[in-house]
Amino acid sequence: MVNFSIASWNVNSLNVRLDQVLDWLQKNNVEILCLQELKLESHKIDPTLFEKIGYQIYSLGQKTYNGVALVSKSPIRDIQENLPNLEDDQKRLLAATYEYKGEPLRVINVYCPNGSDLESPKFVYKMRWFEALSDYVEQQLKLYKRLILTGDFNIAPKDEDIHNKYLGPILISPQEREHFNRIISLGLNDSFRLFEQEPKSYSWWDYRQFGFKRNAGLRIDHILISNALKDLCTKSWIDKNQRGHERPSDHAPVIAEFD
């Protein structure tokens, strides 16, 4: 029996895919859904649409770019908007505390920078952003035994997370993977890799060149869980079917289930 489940989904415009999100929530009944790349200001999101199906939404939106949201059945508290240790106008992080089996559960929802190319200022920003994220997560783990860090990381951590035609270097560079591994070393676990998975399992496929039909994807969306949650996690999977819908996001939802 699944007592608790959390999902993460880069929707690549909530305005375009609002109906898909609402429909997916009703079919999957997750406790928490973390959204990224809203591309929509918070005041333009109608919370009553979520309330009608038993959810509440707290969003940190931004016009045209970025934006993150927490959609949940339960109330949240101790909300953190953006990294507290980095000055940044881009809306990329939203954290909050839930109650899970009588204990606090900290959820950190991130939309990490892409980085463009390795020589670009955007890549320098990505490295600086991940440094701040690691420091923040380290501090949060001292406060919360049960912690989930999830979202679009824009990093494929291992070669098994990329299709064989992808050469990078962005998203798979040693510098990016080093940052990912540093976060893991703080005391987190890649929930997807706790279980046997089908080869060539990805969460993102390019719209161009029939990326999804060829399964030319990357696994860049992750649910990382603290050691205290590791033994409670019963399943972690990617809802690849959602990517096959009409006018889909280029990302599929990723889900972790806990007993």
Helices and strands as residue ranges (DSSP letters): E 4-10, H 14-28, E 32-36, G 42-44, H 48-51, E 56-60, E 68-72, E 77-81, E 93-100, E 103-111, H 121-143, E 147-152, G 159-161, H 174-185, E 188-190, G 191-194, E 204-205, G 208-210, E 217-218, E 221-226, H 227-230, E 233-238, G 240-244, E 254-258
